[in-house]
């Protein structure tokens, strides 16, 4: 419990510091999105994309820079499954700004605001959509005792989750029958092993994969 309390303080402090240090990158991202909207005129939608997720028993909007075209978003909202990553895998669904932001791994940066709001942590089980939490509600009774994070063990193992699902004949069945149960096991493992040093290791491994391996 003391670690969880101090972790929330550290999370918010680091998120605030990163937002200050990365303010120029945020400004550049907004300029790229604005150029796409006003000059390229490829898309006129919102700059931010909100995904409904669950954090410690309550729903919240996970924030991202929007990379999908409006028509792709409309198809995504009308689909049964939550296949945002599958849609983002096809560059035809991305705006010009979206392709650039995805290539530079900048679309996830707004989640630092989620940390400041208390929705998320730097490290913790990735937040899931409500319908999958309800489907595995007994498992999530334990997982939702901690704040979800930007990265965790499952994020490292399933870095190419969209590729795995794209290769499956039935992505929904593949996710529910195989991928999500493994992610749940990894989330429970994280809860058992959570510590300051363990979190630092996961952050380092995440940065290594993003910077070195892309």
Phi and psi in degrees as a GROMACS rama.xvg file:
@    title "Ramachandran Plot"
@    xaxis  label "Phi"
@    yaxis  label "Psi"
@TYPE xy
-57.6941  -38.068  UNK-2
-64.2055  -39.2558  UNK-3
-64.0098  -38.6328  UNK-4
-67.1821  -47.3457  UNK-5
-67.6267  -30.7469  UNK-6
-63.4108  -41.1299  UNK-7
-63.4853  -39.2004  UNK-8
-64.2972  -45.965  UNK-9
-63.3857  -44.1871  UNK-10
-55.2972  -49.951  UNK-11
-68.1189  -37.35  UNK-12
-64.7724  -45.1834  UNK-13
-66.4253  -40.9642  UNK-14
-62.4447  -43.057  UNK-15
-63.599  -41.8177  UNK-16
-63.9822  -44.0841  UNK-17
-65.5926  -37.4027  UNK-18
-62.9986  -36.6219  UNK-19
-70.0091  -47.7404  UNK-20
-66.5235  -33.1775  UNK-21
-97.8681  12.7213  UNK-22
-57.511  -36.5051  UNK-23
-65.9544  -39.6393  UNK-24
-65.6515  -40.9757  UNK-25
-60.3853  -43.1169  UNK-26
-62.727  -40.9686  UNK-27
-65.7994  -39.3753  UNK-28
-61.8863  -43.2945  UNK-29
-65.0957  -36.3452  UNK-30
-64.8274  -41.0535  UNK-31
-63.0824  -43.9496  UNK-32
-66.0089  -38.9704  UNK-33
-66.2881  -40.3423  UNK-34
-62.2994  -40.1578  UNK-35
-62.4317  -39.7033  UNK-36
-75.244  -43.38  UNK-37
-97.1392  -28.6825  UNK-38
-107.707  -50.8768  UNK-39
-68.7656  -33.3091  UNK-40
55.6975  30.9383  UNK-41
-77.4391  -26.9233  UNK-42
-152.644  144.308  UNK-43
-120.329  16.538  UNK-44
-81.2905  -176.28  UNK-45
-66.2301  153.958  UNK-46
-78.3482  -23.643  UNK-47
-109.951  147.222  UNK-48
-116.324  130.75  UNK-49
-113.035  128.046  UNK-50
-114.473  128.195  UNK-51
-72.9463  122.607  UNK-52
-134.189  173.837  UNK-53
-113.863  133.801  UNK-54
-133.844  112.739  UNK-55
49.0575  47.1355  UNK-56
85.8317  0.0504448  UNK-57
-126.609  154.996  UNK-58
-87.4073  146.751  UNK-59
-147.982  166.509  UNK-60
-97.5436  110.736  UNK-61
-74.388  129.425  UNK-62
-100.374  139.041  UNK-63
-143.811  155.244  UNK-64
-67.8877  133.495  UNK-65
-74.5834  126.416  UNK-66
-113.161  -15.0349  UNK-67
-89.4997  145.658  UNK-68
-68.1201  158.112  UNK-69
-59.0427  -40.5103  UNK-70
-67.3918  -34.3188  UNK-71
-68.6022  -39.1327  UNK-72
-62.5819  -40.2519  UNK-73
-63.2867  -41.7562  UNK-74
-65.8354  -38.9298  UNK-75
-63.7141  -43.6043  UNK-76
-67.249  -27.2349  UNK-77
-88.6381  -9.49627  UNK-78
-78.7745  156.745  UNK-79
-71.4906  -44.7582  UNK-80
-90.8912  169.567  UNK-81
-98.6413  87.8166  UNK-82
-111.557  38.7269  UNK-83
-55.2756  -41.2106  UNK-84
-68.5674  -32.2105  UNK-85
-67.8553  -40.1548  UNK-86
-66.2177  -38.8619  UNK-87
-71.4863  -19.9463  UNK-88
-69.6145  -28.6427  UNK-89
-90.6754  111.795  UNK-90
-64.23  -19.1914  UNK-91
-65.9731  -22.3327  UNK-92
-86.7205  -9.40404  UNK-93
-94.3389  145.617  UNK-94
-72.9907  167.916  UNK-95
-60.3059  -43.3269  UNK-96
-65.251  -38.8993  UNK-97
-61.3638  -40.8795  UNK-98
-61.2998  -40.7328  UNK-99
-67.7235  -45.7811  UNK-100
-64.4906  -40.7413  UNK-101
-64.5409  -40.6703  UNK-102
-63.1658  -32.5637  UNK-103
-98.1928  6.43254  UNK-104
56.2626  40.1158  UNK-105
-102.559  -10.6426  UNK-106
-67.4752  -21.0567  UNK-107
-87.8827  -8.37404  UNK-108
-56.0906  -36.1399  UNK-109
-59.2094  -13.9579  UNK-110
-67.2236  -13.3102  UNK-111
-62.0487  -32.1196  UNK-112
-67.2704  -38.517  UNK-113
-58.6111  -35.9851  UNK-114
-67.1082  -44.3984  UNK-115
-60.8568  -34.5933  UNK-116
-73.313  -15.1354  UNK-117
89.9528  7.30058  UNK-118
-74.6247  -35.1123  UNK-119
-137.388  173.436  UNK-120
-125.494  168.384  UNK-121
-65.4913  -43.3505  UNK-122
-126.013  132.836  UNK-123
166.087  167.317  UNK-124
-54.654  132.658  UNK-125
-60.2462  137.164  UNK-126
-67.4617  140.602  UNK-127
-109.122  161.277  UNK-128
-74.1095  152.024  UNK-129
-54.3215  -40.6857  UNK-130
-68.4262  -29.9322  UNK-131
-78.8855  -31.1355  UNK-132
-63.7851  -42.0705  UNK-133
-66.0602  -37.258  UNK-134
-64.5744  -36.7768  UNK-135
-116.143  45.0217  UNK-136
-61.2813  -33.2035  UNK-137
-66.1891  -41.8139  UNK-138
-65.6931  -39.6146  UNK-139
-75.0011  -12.4527  UNK-140
-60.2043  -37.3932  UNK-141
-80.0866  -44.8855  UNK-142
-63.2821  -36.0699  UNK-143
-81.0776  8.16467  UNK-144
-77.308  -13.4652  UNK-145
-121.116  158.134  UNK-146
-71.3939  141.306  UNK-147
-69.0488  160.466  UNK-148
-127.625  172.8  UNK-149
-74.0459  -33.7527  UNK-150
-139.428  156.07  UNK-151
-162.608  -172.103  UNK-152
-60.9621  -40.7039  UNK-153
-68.3365  -33.6349  UNK-154
-62.3597  -36.7681  UNK-155
-72.4902  -43.1699  UNK-156
-70.5344  -39.3468  UNK-157
-108.007  45.9326  UNK-158
-61.6571  -33.0161  UNK-159
-106.048  44.8362  UNK-160
-57.8093  -39.9085  UNK-161
-62.8836  -35.0788  UNK-162
-67.8501  -39.8504  UNK-163
-62.8234  -45.5253  UNK-164
-70.6568  -36.0805  UNK-165
-64.1216  -30.7568  UNK-166
-81.0244  -13.2333  UNK-167
-82.311  145.639  UNK-168
-65.7363  -37.9433  UNK-169
-127.421  92.006  UNK-170
-56.5541  -39.3698  UNK-171
-62.096  -47.336  UNK-172
-64.6888  -41.9124  UNK-173
-60.4573  -42.3276  UNK-174
-67.7095  -46.8363  UNK-175
-72.5549  -38.2545  UNK-176
-84.1058  -31.3538  UNK-177
-124.164  -52.6326  UNK-178
-67.9871  -52.2749  UNK-179
-63.1988  -42.6809  UNK-180
-58.3454  -37.5565  UNK-181
-68.4865  -38.4349  UNK-182
-65.0426  -37.2087  UNK-183
-64.0436  -44.3655  UNK-184
-60.7607  -41.169  UNK-185
-68.2744  -35.0182  UNK-186
-63.6109  -42.7442  UNK-187
-66.6326  -36.6364  UNK-188
-62.1459  -42.2704  UNK-189
-60.3448  -44.3912  UNK-190
-59.9625  -39.4774  UNK-191
-67.5158  -36.7988  UNK-192
-101.629  0.0406256  UNK-193
-56.3586  130.098  UNK-194
-160.802  169.196  UNK-195
-60.5565  -44.4809  UNK-196
-68.8213  -37.5573  UNK-197
-64.6595  -40.7503  UNK-198
-62.9073  -42.6536  UNK-199
-60.4299  -39.8661  UNK-200
-64.1618  -42.3931  UNK-201
-66.5329  -38.7866  UNK-202
-63.3763  -43.9933  UNK-203
-63.0296  -44.0192  UNK-204
-64.6619  -36.6989  UNK-205
-66.1315  -47.3489  UNK-206
-61.4705  -38.9586  UNK-207
-61.9329  -44.3158  UNK-208
-66.9316  -38.5178  UNK-209
-70.4708  -47.1  UNK-210
-77.9929  -45.5452  UNK-211
-85.4586  -46.1977  UNK-212
-97.2786  -14.8508  UNK-213
